[in-house]
Amino acid sequence: MALRDWLRTVLGATNAPPADVRSLSGLSKSALAASMQTLPIGERGWVTLAEAARLFSTDEQGYAFGEMDEAGKLALATFAAEHRSFPEYMPTEGRVYFTRKS
């Protein structure tokens, strides 16, 4: 095992989510809604951008939620509001975070 591999094993992956941030189910809108409901108020959870794009955008994956995808952003924001949360796009992490509101 190379030193680099050993360090990765010991320190964890560089793009791993913080321990206090939950991964939510992105299998379907209903699965996402159900997993969002398990978040305590004020806490965040995430799905991958690819999962969110599949659920909320009609644009190609590389363009989903970009400048021209107003419909996709509106669909995701509406869904989040209906489930008492707000979305936060993190394209560098490849994730969409949802924070549960009161």
PyMOL commands that set and color helices and strands:
alter all, ss='L'
color gray80, all
select helices_A, chain A and resi 3-11+29-37+49-56+61-63+70-82
alter helices_A, ss='H'
color red, helices_A
select strands_A, chain A and resi 22-23+44-48+85-90+95-100
alter strands_A, ss='S'
color yellow, strands_A
deselect
rebuild
show_as cartoon
